[in-house]
Each structure stands twice: as structure tokens, then as C-alpha cells.
Amino acid sequence: MNFIALVGTNASFSYNRKLLWFMKKHFGTQANIEIQEISDIPMFIEDAVEVPKRVNDLIQIIEISDGIIFSTPEYDHSISAALKSTIEWLSWGEFHPLTNRPVMIVGASLGNMGTVFAQENLRQILSSPGLNSFVLPGNQFLLGNAAKAFDINGNLIDERTITWLEHCFTAFISYVNIIKPISNQEEKLKSSNSSDKSENKVWTIEDFSQIDADTGASVDDEVDDELEANRLNIEEELARALDAMESADE
């Protein structure tokens, strides 16, 4: 499997970056993890004439991946401004690479609680219109006291911490295997419906003026009954599969 791992900060030094590099090395036989930085991504602005090249490059990388791993720090009970800005780029414009994409969230911080608030903040963001990612439920990896968590070679020290990370990553791989076929099914249905509706459509500037920049969604789009029903079926199928996966672990 091929995963994209996003360093959730533009800081020159980050324990979240160290965590992702440890994961890349530790899980090298299970998946290829490509680490991506966001320090060179400009601040999101909806007045942009076009999506920056660096953002387009990231979109293309994400679209051919099997899933994405976010490693987020925590600032004031939320994710970093740099990560939020990057996600805004990824939910704006023609392409939405995070939609229906399997996502794993991890995080490291200097405090005892890890990044519990930031991770919940990120989950909320990824469920918003224009994103609609499939975020791995449960299996939260919260690395606290990060300054003491690594040795001089960048390896995690505590065996229980490593064991829990292994459990979470194994769950993510299983989750991706569950999500992939039903995600592809939804993409095909969405593409088919979109093609049918736009077959004789003549687009005007007024159409694009109805785009809600706050959500990436159209403010007057009618809910497509077939897509909504399909989404509910996916959620039910996913819930059954996750129950079966948890039962197998017991």
C-alpha cells in the first residue's frame, strides 16, 4: 500500500515530523509511506486566480495514494494554522482529493494529553462539506511528553507506545481494505450522476458565484437522493465491517 503522510506544521523542528519518519521506517515492510511537508504551501486565499503549483502537486500525489496519514501538533486546542490552510486548499476548486479518502490521524505534543483536542478538531474538519474523508474511528495515537519519547536515532523508546502504534496502523490497513471498494463505488456513482446532470449544461459566471467559500459546497445544491442513500449504505456496511474487525481482535 502507498500512503501519504502529511507533517501538520511548518515549523523547522517538529516531533510530529519525527513520529512520521519513525512510522515510515518501522512499517516499511507493510506499506510505503511518503512524507510530505506543508512549509512551502502558501496561505489559503479564496481570491486566488488559480491553485498554486505546489498545491496541485500535492493533490496529484494524494489522488494516487491508498490513504493519507495526518500527524498534527496542537496549538490552543486545535490544529496549526498551516495545516488548516493546506486543508482549505484541498477542499477548494475543481479537485477534492480528500473526499472518500481513508485517513489516519496521529499526533505528538510536549504535554501529558498528547494532541487529543487537535485530533478531534481535525476529525470535525475532515467531515465537513467539500472534504467528507473516511477517518479511521477510534485507534487514536496520542503521543504525550514527546521530548522524552524518542532516542537519539529517532526511534520511539517505550515498548507499550510502539505496540499501540502498531495496533492503530494495522487497524488502518484493515480499514483501507474495507473502504477502498465501497469508496470506488461511490466515486463511480457520483461521476455518473454528475455526467448526466451536466450533459446539456451551459455554465455561466452566475453558477460559480453560488459556491460557498466557507464549505466548498454550493449553497443551493439539492440533495441527490441516490447519492445520499448510497452514502448511508456505505456507512452501514462500514459499521458492520468494523464490528467484525473488532470482534476478531478480541
C-alpha positions in Angstrom: 0.0 0.0 0.0 1.1 3.6 -0.6 0.3 6.2 2.0 0.9 9.9 2.0 2.0 11.3 5.4 1.4 15.0 6.0 3.6 16.8 8.5 0.9 19.0 10.2 3.2 22.0 10.8 5.5 24.4 9.0 8.0 24.5 11.9 11.6 23.7 11.2 11.7 21.2 14.1 8.7 19.0 14.9 8.1 15.9 17.0 5.3 15.1 14.6 7.8 15.0 11.8 10.0 12.6 13.9 6.9 10.5 14.5 6.1 10.1 10.8 9.7 9.3 10.0 9.7 6.6 12.6 6.4 5.2 11.1 8.0 5.2 7.7 10.9 3.1 8.9 9.0 0.9 11.3 6.2 0.0 8.9 8.4 -0.2 5.8 7.5 -3.9 5.2 3.8 -3.2 5.4 3.4 0.0 3.4 5.3 2.7 1.5 4.9 5.9 3.4 5.8 9.1 1.5 6.2 12.1 3.8 5.1 15.5 2.6 5.9 18.9 4.1 3.5 21.9 4.1 6.0 24.6 4.9 6.2 25.6 1.2 2.4 25.8 0.7 1.1 29.5 0.7 -1.6 30.6 3.0 -5.1 29.9 1.5 -6.8 32.8 -0.1 -10.1 32.5 -2.0 -9.2 35.4 -4.3 -6.5 33.3 -5.9 -6.8 33.2 -9.7 -5.6 29.6 -9.7 -4.4 26.9 -7.3 -0.7 27.2 -6.6 1.5 24.6 -8.3 2.7 23.1 -5.0 -0.9 22.5 -4.0 -1.7 20.9 -7.4 1.4 18.7 -7.0 0.1 17.6 -3.6 -3.4 16.9 -5.0 -1.9 14.6 -7.6 0.2 12.8 -5.1 -2.8 12.3 -2.7 -5.1 11.1 -5.6 -2.9 8.1 -6.5 -2.4 7.1 -2.8 -4.3 4.5 -0.9 -4.7 6.8 2.1 -3.3 9.7 4.0 -1.8 10.0 7.5 -2.0 13.3 9.3 0.4 14.0 12.1 -0.9 17.0 13.9 0.6 19.2 16.7 -1.8 21.1 19.0 -2.0 24.8 19.4 -4.7 26.4 21.5 -6.7 23.1 21.4 -6.7 23.0 17.6 -4.5 22.1 14.6 -1.9 24.5 13.3 -2.9 27.4 11.0 -0.6 26.0 8.4 -2.4 22.6 8.3 -5.8 24.3 8.3 -4.7 26.4 5.4 -3.5 23.4 3.5 -6.7 21.6 4.0 -8.6 24.6 2.8 -6.7 24.5 -0.5 -7.6 20.8 -0.7 -11.3 21.4 -0.3 -11.4 24.4 -2.7 -11.6 24.4 -6.5 -12.2 21.7 -9.0 -10.5 18.8 -7.2 -11.2 17.4 -3.8 -8.6 14.7 -3.2 -9.5 14.1 0.4 -13.1 13.2 -0.4 -13.7 9.5 0.2 -10.0 9.1 1.1 -9.1 6.8 4.1 -7.4 8.9 6.8 -5.4 8.0 9.9 -4.7 10.7 12.5 -1.7 10.7 14.8 -0.1 13.4 16.9 2.6 14.3 19.2 2.9 17.1 21.8 5.0 18.1 24.8 2.1 17.8 27.2 0.7 14.8 29.0 -2.5 14.6 27.0 -0.9 14.4 23.6 -2.9 16.1 20.8 -6.4 15.0 21.9 -8.1 18.3 21.2 -6.3 18.9 17.9 -7.2 15.4 16.7 -10.9 16.0 17.5 -10.7 19.3 15.7 -9.1 17.7 12.7 -11.8 15.0 12.6 -14.5 17.6 12.6 -12.8 19.5 9.8 -12.4 16.4 7.7 -16.1 15.6 8.0 -17.2 19.0 6.6 -18.8 19.6 3.1 -16.1 19.6 0.4 -14.0 17.1 2.3 -16.0 14.1 3.5 -13.0 11.9 4.3 -13.3 8.4 5.8 -11.4 8.9 9.1 -10.3 5.8 11.0 -12.6 5.6 14.0 -11.1 5.0 17.4 -7.5 3.9 17.4 -6.2 7.3 18.5 -2.5 7.5 18.8 -1.7 10.4 21.2 2.0 10.8 21.9 2.5 12.9 25.0 5.8 14.1 26.6 7.3 13.9 23.1 10.6 15.4 24.1 11.3 12.2 26.1 9.7 9.7 23.7 12.5 9.3 21.1 16.1 8.1 21.4 19.0 9.8 19.6 18.2 7.8 16.4 14.6 9.0 16.2 13.1 5.7 17.5 10.3 5.6 20.0 11.6 4.3 23.3 8.6 2.9 25.2 7.5 -0.6 24.0 3.9 -0.1 25.0 3.7 3.0 22.9 5.2 1.2 19.9 2.7 -1.7 20.5 -0.2 0.7 20.5 1.0 2.4 17.4 1.4 -1.0 15.6 -2.2 -1.8 16.6 -3.5 1.5 15.2 -1.6 1.1 12.0 -2.8 -2.4 11.5 -6.3 -1.2 12.0 -5.8 1.5 9.4 -4.6 -1.0 6.8 -7.7 -3.2 7.5 -9.8 0.0 7.3 -8.3 0.9 3.9 -9.1 -2.5 2.6 -12.7 -2.1 3.7 -13.1 1.4 2.4 -11.4 1.0 -1.0 -14.2 -0.9 -2.8 -17.1 1.0 -1.4 -15.3 4.3 -1.9 -14.7 3.4 -5.6 -18.4 2.5 -5.8 -19.4 5.9 -4.6 -17.0 7.7 -6.8 -18.4 5.9 -9.9 -22.0 6.8 -8.9 -21.1 10.4 -8.2 -19.3 10.7 -11.6 -22.2 9.1 -13.4 -24.8 11.4 -11.8 -22.6 14.4 -12.4 -22.2 13.5 -16.1 -25.9 13.0 -16.5 -26.8 16.3 -15.0 -24.2 18.4 -16.8 -24.7 16.8 -20.3 -26.5 19.8 -21.7 -25.5 22.3 -19.1 -24.1 25.7 -20.2 -22.0 27.1 -17.4 -22.1 30.8 -16.6 -20.3 33.0 -14.1 -23.5 33.0 -12.0 -23.1 29.3 -11.5 -19.7 29.8 -9.9 -20.9 32.7 -7.8 -23.1 30.3 -5.9 -20.1 28.5 -4.4 -19.8 28.8 -0.7 -16.2 29.5 0.1 -16.6 28.6 3.7 -17.5 25.0 3.0 -16.5 24.3 -0.6 -20.1 23.3 -1.3 -22.8 25.0 -3.3 -25.3 26.9 -1.2 -28.3 25.9 -3.3 -27.4 22.4 -4.4 -30.3 20.0 -3.9 -29.5 16.8 -2.1 -29.2 13.9 -4.5 -31.4 11.1 -3.1 -29.5 8.3 -4.8 -26.1 9.6 -3.6 -27.5 10.1 -0.1 -28.9 6.6 0.0 -25.7 5.2 -1.2 -23.7 7.1 1.4 -26.0 5.7 4.1 -25.5 2.2 2.7 -21.7 2.7 2.8 -21.9 3.8 6.5 -23.9 0.8 7.4 -21.6 -1.6 5.6 -18.6 0.1 7.2 -20.1 -0.2 10.7 -20.7 -3.9 10.2 -17.2 -4.4 8.9 -15.6 -2.5 11.8 -17.7 -4.6 14.3 -16.4 -7.7 12.7 -12.8 -6.4 12.8 -13.1 -5.5 16.5 -14.6 -8.9 17.3 -11.7 -10.6 15.5 -9.2 -8.7 17.8 -10.9 -9.9 21.0 
